[in-house]
């Protein structure tokens, strides 16, 4: 068996309180990830996003992070230097957030931001070559008019187009791990399918590992290979996505009860019919 891409064992995250103590918000989380799509689902405050940020190393300095193991591709993230973490975060690990209008720089065009990401990775690449690569990336994300999108500012992009630009910025250096934190919750259903189709293709084509964080159990279970269910800072259940109806924990059963009635196994989302999703791409 090959070594997992990400290994987390007994992760604990705590925030300081005004009284001088600690409020533990993630309590003993353990999981591993290969080159697959792993969904982490739970309500707001369950600790799912904090766990992803702990892997990336982007939590504030005042937050206490402890774990028996917190590793990426065999690298101990707890003992890695700041320089090592920055190198991993900028190259081999990336993150796509919920709303691109809060993540993209409003005073730079979409293309300039992709060019910047390319040149930060390798300063030997000139602007002309970086521009060519950026246009190729936009085209690979099934954008029909990459030149037009390249020259637009974030406020001129739709939510789905902005999210594709964000994905482009994150994948320019071909990361091994992509963490997507509620990447489609602000999008309508049709655009949501297009973005998920792109993520699905990236994982398959580049053999990446994907952690997909969401509050939408049905979406996660139909898009991902495995599903982790979190509640109150702990993992209450881990299931193969195709066997979600076999869930035993009361919290998972409660989430399932909130979904529309399902007869038999969950079927794949139409997102996996990529041609149908991309035919609506503009």
C-alpha positions as CSV (number, residue, x, y, z in Angstrom):
1,X,0.0,0.0,0.0
2,X,1.4,3.4,-1.0
3,X,1.9,6.1,1.7
4,X,-1.2,8.4,1.9
5,X,-0.8,11.9,0.4
6,X,-2.3,13.5,3.6
7,X,-2.3,11.8,7.1
8,X,-4.0,13.4,10.1
9,X,-4.1,11.7,13.5
10,X,-5.7,13.1,16.6
11,X,-5.7,16.7,15.4
12,X,-6.8,19.2,18.0
13,X,-7.3,22.9,17.4
14,X,-8.0,25.4,20.2
15,X,-8.6,29.2,20.4
16,X,-7.6,31.3,23.5
17,X,-10.5,32.6,25.6
18,X,-10.7,35.9,27.4
19,X,-10.5,34.1,30.7
20,X,-7.1,32.8,29.8
21,X,-8.1,29.3,28.9
22,X,-8.6,27.4,25.7
23,X,-11.7,26.6,23.7
24,X,-11.1,23.4,21.7
25,X,-13.0,23.5,18.5
26,X,-11.5,20.5,16.7
27,X,-11.2,17.5,19.0
28,X,-9.2,14.4,17.9
29,X,-9.8,14.4,14.2
30,X,-8.1,11.6,12.3
31,X,-8.2,10.7,8.5
32,X,-6.0,10.0,5.5
33,X,-6.2,11.0,1.9
34,X,-4.9,9.4,-1.2
35,X,-5.2,10.7,-4.8
36,X,-9.0,10.8,-4.5
37,X,-11.9,13.0,-3.7
38,X,-12.6,13.1,0.0
39,X,-15.7,15.0,1.2
40,X,-15.9,16.6,4.6
41,X,-19.4,17.6,5.5
42,X,-21.0,19.2,8.6
43,X,-22.9,22.2,9.8
44,X,-21.2,25.6,10.4
45,X,-18.9,25.4,13.4
46,X,-18.3,21.7,13.1
47,X,-14.5,22.2,12.5
48,X,-14.3,21.0,8.9
49,X,-12.8,24.3,7.5
50,X,-10.4,24.6,10.4
51,X,-9.1,21.1,9.7
52,X,-8.4,22.0,6.1
53,X,-6.7,25.2,7.1
54,X,-4.5,23.4,9.6
55,X,-3.2,21.2,6.8
56,X,-2.4,24.3,4.7
57,X,-0.9,26.1,7.7
58,X,-3.0,29.3,7.3
59,X,-4.5,29.5,10.8
60,X,-3.5,32.5,12.9
61,X,-0.4,32.2,15.2
62,X,-2.5,32.5,18.4
63,X,-4.3,29.3,17.5
64,X,-3.0,26.1,19.2
65,X,-2.6,23.1,16.9
66,X,-1.7,19.7,18.2
67,X,-1.6,16.3,16.6
68,X,0.0,12.9,16.8
69,X,0.5,13.2,13.0
70,X,-0.1,16.0,10.6
71,X,1.7,15.1,7.4
72,X,1.7,15.8,3.7
73,X,3.4,13.3,1.4
74,X,5.6,12.1,4.3
75,X,6.5,15.7,5.4
76,X,5.8,16.4,9.0
77,X,3.8,19.7,8.9
78,X,4.1,20.3,12.6
79,X,7.9,20.5,12.5
80,X,8.3,22.0,9.0
81,X,9.8,25.5,8.9
82,X,7.8,28.5,7.8
83,X,9.8,28.5,4.5
84,X,9.0,24.9,3.9
85,X,5.3,25.5,4.6
86,X,5.2,28.5,2.2
87,X,6.9,26.4,-0.5
88,X,4.3,23.6,-0.1
89,X,1.4,26.0,0.1
90,X,2.4,27.9,-3.0
91,X,3.4,24.8,-5.0
92,X,2.1,21.4,-4.0
93,X,-1.0,22.5,-2.0
94,X,-3.7,24.9,-3.0
95,X,-7.1,26.1,-1.7
96,X,-10.2,27.3,-3.5
97,X,-12.6,29.3,-1.3
98,X,-16.3,30.0,-1.4
99,X,-16.6,33.4,-3.1
100,X,-14.0,34.6,-5.6
101,X,-15.0,38.2,-5.2
102,X,-13.4,38.0,-1.7
103,X,-10.3,36.1,-2.9
104,X,-9.4,37.8,-6.2
105,X,-7.5,41.1,-6.2
106,X,-10.1,43.7,-7.4
107,X,-7.5,46.0,-9.0
108,X,-5.8,43.3,-11.2
109,X,-7.3,41.6,-14.2
110,X,-8.0,37.9,-14.0
111,X,-5.2,37.2,-16.4
112,X,-2.7,39.3,-14.5
113,X,-3.4,37.3,-11.4
114,X,-2.8,34.0,-13.1
115,X,0.4,35.4,-14.6
116,X,1.5,36.6,-11.2
117,X,0.9,33.1,-9.8
118,X,3.0,31.5,-12.6
119,X,5.9,33.9,-12.1
120,X,6.0,33.6,-8.3
121,X,6.5,29.9,-8.9
122,X,9.4,30.5,-11.3
123,X,10.8,34.0,-11.8
124,X,12.7,32.8,-14.8
125,X,9.5,32.8,-16.8
126,X,9.0,36.0,-18.7
127,X,5.7,37.9,-18.9
128,X,5.0,36.9,-22.5
129,X,5.5,33.2,-21.8
130,X,3.4,33.5,-18.6
131,X,0.6,35.2,-20.5
132,X,0.6,32.3,-23.0
133,X,0.4,29.8,-20.3
134,X,-2.3,31.7,-18.5
135,X,-4.4,31.7,-21.6
136,X,-3.9,28.0,-22.0
137,X,-5.0,27.5,-18.4
138,X,-8.2,29.5,-19.0
139,X,-8.9,27.5,-22.1
140,X,-8.3,24.2,-20.3
141,X,-11.0,25.3,-17.8
142,X,-13.5,25.3,-20.7
143,X,-13.7,29.1,-21.1
144,X,-14.7,29.8,-24.6
145,X,-13.2,33.3,-24.8
146,X,-10.0,33.1,-22.7
147,X,-8.6,36.4,-24.1
148,X,-11.7,38.2,-23.0
149,X,-11.7,36.8,-19.5
150,X,-8.0,37.4,-19.2
151,X,-8.5,41.1,-19.6
152,X,-11.5,41.4,-17.2
153,X,-11.5,42.6,-13.6
154,X,-13.1,40.4,-11.0
155,X,-16.2,42.6,-10.7
156,X,-16.8,42.0,-14.4
157,X,-16.9,38.2,-14.0
158,X,-19.9,36.1,-13.1
159,X,-19.6,33.9,-9.9
160,X,-18.9,30.8,-11.9
161,X,-16.3,32.5,-14.1
162,X,-14.6,34.0,-11.1
163,X,-14.5,30.6,-9.5
164,X,-12.8,29.1,-12.6
165,X,-10.2,31.8,-12.5
166,X,-9.5,31.0,-8.8
167,X,-9.1,27.3,-9.7
168,X,-6.7,28.4,-12.5
169,X,-4.6,30.4,-10.1
170,X,-4.4,27.4,-7.7
171,X,-3.5,24.8,-10.3
172,X,-0.8,26.7,-12.3
173,X,1.9,24.9,-10.4
174,X,0.2,21.6,-10.6
175,X,-0.4,20.9,-6.9
176,X,-0.8,17.4,-5.5
177,X,-3.5,18.5,-3.1
178,X,-6.4,20.9,-3.6
179,X,-8.7,21.9,-0.7
180,X,-12.0,23.3,-2.0
181,X,-13.9,25.0,0.9
182,X,-17.6,25.5,-0.1
183,X,-16.5,26.3,-3.7
184,X,-20.0,26.1,-5.2
185,X,-22.3,27.2,-2.4
186,X,-22.7,30.7,-3.9
187,X,-23.4,29.4,-7.4
188,X,-26.7,28.4,-9.1
189,X,-27.2,24.7,-9.9
190,X,-26.1,24.8,-13.6
191,X,-22.8,26.7,-12.9
192,X,-22.3,24.5,-9.8
193,X,-22.2,21.5,-12.1
194,X,-19.7,23.1,-14.5
195,X,-17.3,23.9,-11.6
196,X,-17.6,20.5,-10.1
197,X,-17.0,18.9,-13.5
198,X,-13.8,20.9,-13.8
199,X,-12.6,19.8,-10.4
200,X,-13.5,16.2,-11.3
201,X,-11.4,16.4,-14.4
202,X,-8.4,18.0,-12.6
203,X,-8.3,15.2,-10.0
204,X,-8.5,12.6,-12.7
205,X,-6.1,14.2,-15.2
206,X,-3.5,15.4,-12.7
207,X,-3.9,12.6,-10.2
208,X,-4.4,15.1,-7.4
209,X,-5.9,14.6,-4.0
210,X,-9.0,16.7,-3.3
211,X,-10.6,17.6,0.0
212,X,-14.1,19.0,-0.7
213,X,-15.5,20.8,2.3
214,X,-19.3,21.5,2.3
215,X,-22.5,21.5,4.4
216,X,-24.3,19.8,1.5
217,X,-24.3,16.1,2.3
218,X,-26.1,15.1,-0.9
219,X,-23.7,17.0,-3.1
220,X,-20.6,15.7,-1.4
221,X,-21.9,12.1,-1.4
222,X,-22.5,12.2,-5.1
223,X,-19.3,13.9,-6.1
224,X,-16.7,12.4,-3.8
225,X,-15.3,8.9,-3.3
226,X,-15.5,9.0,0.5
227,X,-17.4,11.1,2.9
228,X,-16.3,12.2,6.5
229,X,-19.2,13.6,8.6
230,X,-18.2,16.0,11.3
231,X,-20.2,17.3,14.3
232,X,-19.0,19.5,17.2
233,X,-15.3,19.3,16.2
234,X,-15.2,15.5,15.9
235,X,-15.6,12.9,13.1
236,X,-18.7,10.9,13.8
237,X,-18.7,8.7,10.7
238,X,-16.6,7.9,7.6
239,X,-18.3,6.2,4.7
240,X,-17.8,5.2,1.1
241,X,-19.9,7.7,-0.8
242,X,-21.8,5.0,-2.6
243,X,-22.9,3.5,0.8
244,X,-24.1,6.6,2.5
245,X,-27.5,5.0,3.0
246,X,-25.8,2.6,5.4
247,X,-24.9,5.4,7.8
248,X,-25.3,4.4,11.5
249,X,-24.6,7.6,13.5
250,X,-27.7,9.5,14.5
251,X,-26.3,12.8,13.3
252,X,-25.7,11.4,9.8
253,X,-29.1,9.7,9.8
254,X,-30.6,13.1,10.7
255,X,-28.8,14.8,7.8
256,X,-30.1,12.1,5.5
257,X,-33.6,12.5,6.8
258,X,-33.5,16.2,5.7
259,X,-32.8,15.2,2.1
260,X,-35.5,14.4,-0.5
261,X,-36.7,10.8,-0.3
262,X,-34.2,8.5,-1.9
263,X,-35.1,5.0,-3.2
264,X,-32.1,2.8,-3.4
265,X,-28.4,3.9,-3.8
266,X,-27.5,7.5,-4.5
267,X,-26.8,8.0,-8.2
268,X,-24.0,10.1,-9.6
269,X,-24.6,13.8,-10.2
270,X,-25.0,14.8,-13.8
271,X,-21.7,16.8,-13.3
272,X,-19.9,13.7,-14.3
273,X,-21.4,14.0,-17.8
274,X,-18.7,16.5,-18.7
275,X,-19.9,17.2,-22.2
276,X,-23.3,18.2,-20.9
277,X,-21.8,20.5,-18.3
278,X,-19.3,22.1,-20.6
279,X,-21.8,22.7,-23.4
280,X,-23.3,25.4,-21.3
281,X,-19.9,27.0,-20.5
282,X,-19.5,30.6,-21.8
